[in-house]
Amino acid sequence: MPKKKPNLILFGVDSLRADHMSCYGYPRQTTPHIDNLAWEGVLFERNYCPHVPTTSAYASMLTGMDCFSTQVVALRHQGGLTPDVQTLPEILKAAGYATSCVGFSGNPSSRGFDTYLDYTAWGKWEERPLTKAHNLNEVTVPELERLASGKQPFFLFLRHMDPHSPYLPPAPFDRMFYSGNECDPSNRSMDPVMAFKPFCDYFASWMPPGITDTDYVVAQYDGELAYMDACIQRLLTRVEELGLAEDTLIVLNGDHGETLMEHECYFDHHGTYEPTLSVPLILWWPGRLPEGRRVPGITLHQDLVPTLLELLGVKTKIRFDGRSQMPLVRGDRASNHSDFYTTECTWMRKHGWRTPEWKLIEALEPDFHFKPQTELYNLVRDPGELVNLAEKEPEIVALLRGRMEAWIAKRERETGKPNPMFTNLHWHGMKDRGPFHTSQEAYDTLHIGSPGTAQRLQARDGKGQGAEKKGKGKGKKAGK
C-alpha cells in the first residue's frame, strides 16, 4: 500500500510586514514562537509581494502565477480567477488531498477548497479587545482534528487577520510595548493622521478617543503580532499532540506588509514601498528541511506553489510563472529573481520596477496623496525611500521604465492577455466612475468608514458601525 502523502498547513497572514518580526531582526520580541519555526526550519530573508494588495497577492501565492496569468491586480477584483489557471487546492485535490480554508471564503483567489470556515475578525473600539486569532483557533482546532482523523492527506489554509487593522489586541498584549499616555496633549504626532480625510473616520471608529501619539498605534500593531504568535503556538502544539509533525509541512507567508507612518500611508497597506512589499516566508518540516537556514536570494509569491509541490512530491504539467525555491535552500542557485514588476490597486493604481538597488514607481492615474507621477529611490543609499531622485536621475528612470515596458510586452505575448493594470479602470469599485483625473478628485472620492461612526464614537454612546462578522464555526462546501 503506497504511503500517504504529507500534509500541508499554510498560515497566510494579512498585513504582516517582515521587519516587525523578531526573527527578521526587529528589536521587540514580537514573534518568539514563529522565531522557533524559523530556527528549526528555513527563513527567506528577501521574499516579496509583487502584486499588492490581498486579492492579487493571494492570487499569485495560491497559483504560482503572476498578474498577467491570473489577470488579478485589484483588491475589489470583479469576477473570478481566469479559468485556465489552477489554484493550489485544486491541484492538491486532484492529487487526493482534502482541502479546507479558514477565514478566506468569498474571495476570487480562494477558489477550489472543499470546505470553507469563517470567524469573527473585525470590530470597533467599543468591542475591544478583538480576539481574532483565538476566534480562528476555535474554528481551526476542530477542523484540524477532523482532517487528521481522515484517510486522506490534507491541505489546511489559515488566513490570520491580526496584523490587519483594527489593531485592538487583548491584554496584556495591548500594553506589552507601550507604557506612555496615548492621549498626551503635548504630543501632536497623530494630527496629520486624523487630518487625512479618506481614513480619519475609519481610524476614529477603532482608535482611542482623543489619541495623540502614533507610537501607541504602532505598539498595538506589534501587540497584535505577539498575540497572534501565542495563538499560533496553540495550533502548533495541537499538531504535535496529534502526531502530525513528521508528516506535515508547515508554511507561514504574509500576503503583503503594512505601512504604519511611512510615506503618509497611515496604518494601511497601499503603495509599493518596502514595508508593503517585504513579507515573511518560513518553511518548517523536521527531518525534511534543514534547520536554521536563512536564504538571502530574492523570491516572490509566485514561487511558493512550485516550491510546495516539489516538497510534497506532487507532480503537475503546469508551467508556473514562479520557480521552486528549493535550489536556493540547497545552495544550488543564489536567487530566483534579479528584478521584478510591481503593481498596486488598493487605493491607488500604480506599477513599477524593482532591482536590488533601484525602485521605480509610476502612477497610472493621480493618487489621493498628491504624490508625483514618477518616483525613483536608491534602495542601497536610501532604504527608507525618503528621497525621490526621479528628476535628478532621468537616465535611471528611462532605463528602469524600458525594462518594465519590455517585461510587460514579453508577458503579454507569452500569455496572450493584456496587462490588467491597463484594463482595470474600475479598480476602486465605483461603477462607471473610471480613472481619477486629479488627485483632488481621488482625495474627495475615496473613503473608509463613515462620519456617523466617528460621530457616535466621539459621543461615547456605545453605538457605531456594525463589525463585519462571519459565521464563526459555520462550514460550507465549495460552490454554495
HUGIVEN-V337899 format. One record per run of one state. SS is the DSSP state (helix for helix, strand for strand, loop for the rest). FROM is the first residue (numbers start at 1). TO is the last residue. If there is no record, write none. Layout:
ss=SS from=FROM to=TO
ss=SS from=FROM to=TO
This chain:
ss=loop from=1 to=6
ss=strand from=7 to=13
ss=loop from=14 to=17
ss=helix from=18 to=20
ss=loop from=21 to=21
ss=helix from=22 to=24
ss=loop from=25 to=31
ss=helix from=32 to=40
ss=loop from=41 to=41
ss=strand from=42 to=48
ss=loop from=49 to=50
ss=strand from=51 to=52
ss=loop from=53 to=53
ss=helix from=54 to=61
ss=loop from=62 to=66
ss=helix from=67 to=70
ss=loop from=71 to=73
ss=strand from=74 to=74
ss=loop from=75 to=87
ss=helix from=88 to=94
ss=loop from=95 to=97
ss=strand from=98 to=102
ss=loop from=103 to=107
ss=helix from=108 to=110
ss=loop from=111 to=114
ss=strand from=115 to=118
ss=loop from=119 to=124
ss=helix from=125 to=127
ss=loop from=128 to=131
ss=helix from=132 to=149
ss=loop from=150 to=153
ss=strand from=154 to=160
ss=loop from=161 to=172
ss=helix from=173 to=175
ss=loop from=176 to=190
ss=helix from=191 to=194
ss=loop from=195 to=196
ss=helix from=197 to=206
ss=loop from=207 to=213
ss=helix from=214 to=241
ss=loop from=242 to=244
ss=helix from=245 to=247
ss=strand from=248 to=254
ss=loop from=255 to=258
ss=strand from=259 to=259
ss=loop from=260 to=261
ss=helix from=262 to=264
ss=loop from=265 to=267
ss=strand from=268 to=268
ss=loop from=269 to=273
ss=helix from=274 to=277
ss=strand from=278 to=278
ss=loop from=279 to=280
ss=strand from=281 to=284
ss=loop from=285 to=292
ss=strand from=293 to=300
ss=helix from=301 to=312
ss=loop from=313 to=325
ss=helix from=326 to=330
ss=loop from=331 to=338
ss=strand from=339 to=345
ss=loop from=346 to=348
ss=strand from=349 to=355
ss=loop from=356 to=357
ss=strand from=358 to=363
ss=loop from=364 to=373
ss=strand from=374 to=378
ss=loop from=379 to=393
ss=helix from=394 to=415
ss=loop from=416 to=419
ss=helix from=420 to=423
ss=loop from=424 to=438
ss=helix from=439 to=445
ss=loop from=446 to=450
ss=helix from=451 to=459
ss=loop from=460 to=471
ss=strand from=472 to=472
ss=loop from=473 to=474
ss=strand from=475 to=477
ss=loop from=478 to=480
